[in-house]
Amino acid sequence: MNHPDKLIVALDIPSLAEAERLVRVLSPAVKVFKVGKELFTAAGPRAVEMVRSHGGRVFLDLKFHDIPNTVGGACGAAVKLGVSMLNVHAIGGRAMLETAVRAVRETAGDLRVEKP
């Protein structure tokens, strides 16, 4: 991470319009924004798309934890959205974690994009 990437602003609000206002105001100085469960549940992938449309990078903070196949699918979908970071709960076990890593690597490789 370079210097501007060390600060991550959490968009912990349910309104896409308010989140966009914050991104617009802060994006000259802030490059990474966290999209968590509240905003993602309210706005879905549009929240990620909005941040990226303003030149920001996204930390998708959904704390994936489920059966390996489901987490792998979710991680692959996150890569397709263009997120820069995502997280999973390690308590999901080795198989879940390995499936998540494999899905990220494969999807990023297929799309020829940087891995989160």
C-alpha positions in Angstrom: 0.0 0.0 0.0 1.2 3.4 -0.8 0.6 6.4 1.5 -2.9 7.4 0.4 -4.0 3.8 0.7 -3.2 3.6 4.4 -6.4 5.4 5.3 -9.7 3.5 4.7 -12.9 5.4 5.2 -15.9 3.2 6.3 -19.1 3.9 4.5 -21.2 2.5 7.3 -24.4 4.1 6.3 -27.5 2.7 4.6 -27.9 5.4 1.9 -26.1 5.1 -1.4 -26.6 8.9 -2.1 -25.0 9.8 1.2 -22.1 7.4 0.6 -21.6 8.9 -2.8 -21.5 12.4 -1.3 -18.8 11.3 1.2 -16.8 9.6 -1.6 -17.0 12.7 -3.8 -15.9 15.0 -1.0 -13.1 12.7 0.4 -11.8 11.1 -2.7 -9.1 13.6 -3.5 -7.4 12.6 -0.2 -8.8 9.1 0.4 -8.3 6.3 -2.1 -9.8 3.3 -0.2 -13.4 3.0 1.0 -14.9 0.2 3.1 -18.3 -1.1 1.9 -19.8 -3.2 4.7 -22.9 -5.1 5.4 -25.2 -2.1 6.0 -24.4 -0.3 2.7 -24.1 -3.5 0.6 -27.4 -4.8 1.9 -29.1 -1.5 1.1 -27.5 -0.8 -2.3 -25.9 -4.0 -3.4 -23.1 -4.0 -6.0 -24.1 -0.4 -7.0 -22.2 0.7 -3.8 -18.9 -0.9 -5.2 -19.5 0.4 -8.6 -20.1 3.9 -7.3 -16.8 4.0 -5.3 -14.9 2.7 -8.3 -16.6 5.3 -10.6 -15.0 8.0 -8.5 -11.6 6.4 -8.8 -11.7 4.8 -5.4 -10.7 1.3 -4.3 -13.0 -0.9 -2.3 -12.5 -3.0 0.8 -15.6 -5.3 0.7 -16.2 -6.0 4.4 -18.8 -8.8 4.3 -16.9 -11.3 6.5 -17.7 -14.3 4.3 -18.4 -17.5 6.3 -20.3 -20.4 4.9 -19.7 -23.7 3.2 -16.6 -23.7 1.0 -18.5 -23.7 -2.3 -20.6 -20.7 -1.3 -17.7 -18.7 0.0 -15.7 -19.5 -3.1 -18.6 -18.3 -5.3 -19.0 -15.1 -3.2 -15.2 -14.4 -3.4 -15.2 -14.9 -7.2 -18.2 -12.6 -7.5 -16.3 -10.0 -5.4 -13.4 -10.2 -7.8 -15.7 -9.6 -10.7 -17.0 -6.5 -9.0 -13.4 -5.2 -8.9 -12.9 -5.0 -5.2 -9.3 -4.4 -3.9 -9.8 -6.2 -0.6 -12.3 -8.6 0.9 -12.4 -10.6 4.1 -13.5 -14.1 5.3 -13.9 -15.6 8.7 -11.0 -18.0 9.4 -13.3 -19.9 11.7 -14.9 -21.3 8.6 -12.0 -23.8 8.4 -9.2 -24.7 6.1 -11.3 -26.0 3.3 -13.4 -22.8 3.2 -10.2 -20.7 3.2 -8.5 -22.7 0.5 -11.6 -22.5 -1.7 -11.8 -18.8 -1.2 -8.2 -18.3 -2.2 -8.6 -20.6 -5.2 -11.7 -18.8 -6.4 -10.0 -15.4 -6.1 -6.9 -16.6 -8.0 -8.8 -18.3 -10.7 -11.3 -15.5 -11.2 -8.6 -12.8 -11.2 -6.6 -14.9 -13.7 -9.5 -15.5 -16.0 -10.3 -11.7 -16.0 -6.6 -10.7 -16.1 -7.1 -8.4 -13.1 -5.2 -7.8 -9.9 -6.1 -10.2 -7.1 -7.7 -8.6 -4.0 
